[in-house]
Amino acid sequence: MTAGERVVVVGAGVAGLTTAVVLAEAGASVHVIAEQVPGVTSLAAGAMWGPYLVEPKDKVDQWGQRSLEIFRELAQDPATGVRLTSGIEASRTAEAAPDWATTLPGFRPCERAELPAGFTAGYRFTVPLIDMPTYLDYLLRRLRDAGGVVEQRRLTSLSDAGPASAIVNCAGLGARDLVPDRDLRPIRGQHVVVTNPGLTEFFSEDTGLSPDLLCFYPHGDTVVLGGTAIDGEGDLAPDDKGAAGILARCAEVEPRLAEARVLEHRVGARPTRATVRVEEETREDGTVVVHNYGHGGAGVTLSWGCAEEVRALLSVK
């Protein structure tokens, strides 16, 4: 593609907005079309960098590392909502640290005295934490500064995107109907946002495939508490029982959270498939479509690496 050609990006979650920014700053004429601006699932993210439970590993490692480099740069500007934060990931079953964690700054195994009751192992490291409402607003500003246009409307098919040199499908769970892709399924996630009682470090439990997660991520005056991972459910209504469970699990690890005031509930449906899909296809009508979806709970973690791969597939310089 040559500079100035029109590219339609479908979706305004973290994958769509990041891809739109990368393409617009490379010289494409970018038009984002999305039902929700920004996407509610991305708004609901915690969000801590970490390539959890996502495949294919070789590509995920590449995408994740590139994203990590960029998040470290963004953390130098408080207006982005990205901060480098120290904390602990712990396990009740003495799990070994994942290989991606061992390369992070400050990585070391925890002393027994550092771990909450009931935990047998853990490790400390420093990693980007992303305050998603602030960060998504930053991406929107950056996109518009690069000349990108955002249109809020629902598409019933990719063909509805209108004339374009290429369409980039970052529709998340919406790709299930737009492609269609029946291998895509929702994993419902819920977080509770509370006032910060003084926390400066994150905590995350390695819960494996359990639907009940335990994490808390401080973002200045607030803390995002998590969480849940209900496979196959896409309902976005807050679940009071689930929220109570989140609060109880987090307060057991950090008692100060028991008195924190609840500010809001955030619910999203992680778009999940066996492998992340980043690939190009030419449709029967000759339209070039590049797919970038199916990131599960790693959409933020992989966002910049996947966006740059889309740019390379479209040969936008």
Rosetta blueprint (number, residue, H / E / L):
1 M L
2 T L
3 A L
4 G L
5 E L
6 R E
7 V E
8 V E
9 V E
10 V E
11 G L
12 A L
13 G L
14 V H
15 A H
16 G H
17 L H
18 T H
19 T H
20 A H
21 V H
22 V H
23 L H
24 A H
25 E H
26 A L
27 G L
28 A L
29 S E
30 V E
31 H E
32 V E
33 I E
34 A E
35 E L
36 Q L
37 V L
38 P L
39 G L
40 V H
41 T H
42 S H
43 L H
44 A L
45 A L
46 G L
47 A L
48 M E
49 W L
50 G L
51 P L
52 Y L
53 L L
54 V L
55 E L
56 P L
57 K H
58 D H
59 K H
60 V H
61 D H
62 Q H
63 W H
64 G H
65 Q H
66 R H
67 S H
68 L H
69 E H
70 I H
71 F H
72 R H
73 E H
74 L H
75 A L
76 Q L
77 D L
78 P H
79 A H
80 T H
81 G L
82 V E
83 R E
84 L E
85 T E
86 S E
87 G E
88 I E
89 E E
90 A E
91 S E
92 R L
93 T L
94 A L
95 E L
96 A L
97 A L
98 P L
99 D H
100 W H
101 A H
102 T H
103 T L
104 L L
105 P L
106 G L
107 F L
108 R E
109 P E
110 C L
111 E L
112 R H
113 A H
114 E H
115 L L
116 P L
117 A L
118 G L
119 F L
120 T L
121 A E
122 G E
123 Y E
124 R E
125 F E
126 T E
127 V E
128 P E
129 L E
130 I E
131 D L
132 M H
133 P H
134 T H
135 Y H
136 L H
137 D H
138 Y H
139 L H
140 L H
141 R H
142 R H
143 L H
144 R H
145 D H
146 A L
147 G L
148 G L
149 V E
150 V E
151 E E
152 Q E
153 R L
154 R L
155 L L
156 T L
157 S L
158 L H
159 S H
160 D H
161 A H
162 G L
163 P L
164 A L
165 S L
166 A E
167 I E
168 V E
169 N E
170 C L
171 A L
172 G H
173 L H
174 G H
175 A H
176 R H
177 D H
178 L H
179 V L
180 P L
181 D L
182 R L
183 D L
184 L L
185 R E
186 P E
187 I E
188 R E
189 G E
190 Q E
191 H E
192 V E
193 V E
194 V E
195 T E
196 N L
197 P L
198 G L
199 L L
200 T L
201 E L
202 F E
203 F E
204 S E
205 E E
206 D L
207 T L
208 G L
209 L L
210 S L
211 P L
212 D E
213 L E
214 L E
215 C E
216 F E
217 Y E
218 P E
219 H E
220 G L
221 D L
222 T E
223 V E
224 V E
225 L E
226 G E
227 G E
228 T E
229 A L
230 I E
231 D E
232 G L
233 E L
234 G L
235 D L
236 L L
237 A L
238 P L
239 D L
240 D H
241 K H
242 G H
243 A H
244 A H
245 G H
246 I H
247 L H
248 A H
249 R H
250 C H
251 A H
252 E H
253 V H
254 E L
255 P H
256 R H
257 L H
258 A H
259 E H
260 A L
261 R L
262 V E
263 L E
264 E E
265 H E
266 R E
267 V E
268 G E
269 A E
270 R E
271 P E
272 T E
273 R E
274 A E
275 T E
276 V E
277 R E
278 V E
279 E E
280 E E
281 E E
282 T E
283 R L
284 E L
285 D L
286 G L
287 T L
288 V E
289 V E
290 V E
291 H E
292 N E
293 Y E
294 G E
295 H E
296 G H
297 G H
298 A H
299 G H
300 V H
301 T H
302 L H
303 S H
304 W H
305 G H
306 C H
307 A H
308 E H
309 E H
310 V H
311 R H
312 A H
313 L H
314 L H
315 S L
316 V L
317 K L
